[in-house]
């Protein structure tokens, strides 16, 4: 028996720390960088930037520059990224049912 190739590819991307929470925040709609940082407790600005770059390369997230003043950068899910919504809702429900609560990390 061997693990499914699709599962391997999904967890190589979404299994990285912080990626799931970032996507779950963006499911609610576009967000500015600072708002994402506040919404994902414990993530550093550097790590958030790195994960957003990875998600952009995977074509799950689009970076949009809002001409200012001041100029601001927002992020939104692509159609492929938004299609993760049902799977993430199922995982969240599974976690509520089967995983004990963990302590919440400090905010960024």
C-alpha positions in Angstrom: 0.0 0.0 0.0 1.2 3.5 -0.8 0.0 7.0 0.1 -2.1 8.7 -2.6 0.0 11.2 -4.7 -2.7 13.9 -4.4 -2.7 13.6 -0.6 1.1 13.9 -0.6 1.0 17.1 -2.7 -1.8 18.7 -0.6 0.0 18.1 2.6 3.4 19.3 1.2 1.7 22.7 0.7 -1.1 22.9 3.2 0.6 20.9 5.9 3.2 23.6 6.5 2.8 25.5 9.7 0.5 28.6 9.3 -0.7 27.8 5.8 -4.1 26.4 6.8 -4.9 29.2 9.1 -3.9 31.8 6.5 -6.2 30.2 3.9 -9.0 29.9 6.4 -8.8 33.6 7.1 -8.8 34.5 3.4 -11.9 32.3 2.8 -13.7 35.1 4.6 -12.6 37.5 1.9 -9.6 39.7 0.9 -7.4 40.9 3.7 -4.6 43.3 4.1 -1.2 42.0 5.3 -1.5 43.6 8.7 -5.0 42.2 9.2 -3.7 38.7 8.3 -0.9 39.0 10.8 -3.4 39.9 13.5 -5.8 37.2 12.5 -3.2 34.4 12.7 -1.9 34.4 16.3 1.8 33.7 16.7 2.9 34.2 13.1 5.7 36.5 12.4 5.6 39.0 9.6 8.5 37.3 7.8 6.8 33.9 8.0 3.5 35.4 6.8 5.2 36.9 3.8 6.9 33.6 3.1 3.7 31.6 3.2 1.8 34.1 1.1 4.5 33.9 -1.5 4.3 30.1 -1.5 0.5 30.2 -1.8 0.8 32.7 -4.7 3.3 30.4 -6.5 0.7 27.6 -6.0 -1.9 29.9 -7.6 -4.1 29.7 -4.5 -3.6 33.4 -3.5 -3.4 36.6 -5.5 -1.5 39.7 -4.2 -3.1 43.0 -5.1 -1.5 46.4 -4.6 -4.0 49.2 -3.8 -2.6 52.5 -5.0 -2.7 54.8 -2.0 -2.1 57.0 -0.6 -0.8 55.1 1.3 -0.3 52.1 -1.0 -1.5 48.9 0.7 -1.2 45.3 -0.3 -4.1 42.9 0.0 -4.4 39.2 -0.6 -7.4 37.2 -1.8 -8.0 33.6 -2.7 -8.1 32.5 -6.3 -10.9 30.2 -7.4 -8.7 27.2 -6.6 -8.0 28.6 -3.2 -11.7 29.3 -2.5 -12.5 25.7 -3.5 -10.7 24.6 -0.3 -13.5 26.0 1.8 -15.6 22.7 2.2 -12.5 20.7 3.0 -11.3 23.2 5.6 -14.8 23.3 7.2 -14.7 19.5 7.5 -11.3 19.5 9.0 -12.4 22.2 11.5 -15.4 20.1 12.6 -13.2 17.0 12.9 -10.8 18.9 15.1 -13.6 20.1 17.4 -14.8 16.5 17.7 -11.6 14.6 18.0 -8.7 16.9 19.1 -8.3 18.3 22.6 -8.1 22.1 22.9 -4.6 23.6 22.8 -3.4 26.8 24.3 -3.5 29.8 22.0 -0.1 31.2 21.0 0.8 34.8 21.6 -0.3 37.4 19.0 2.2 38.9 16.5 
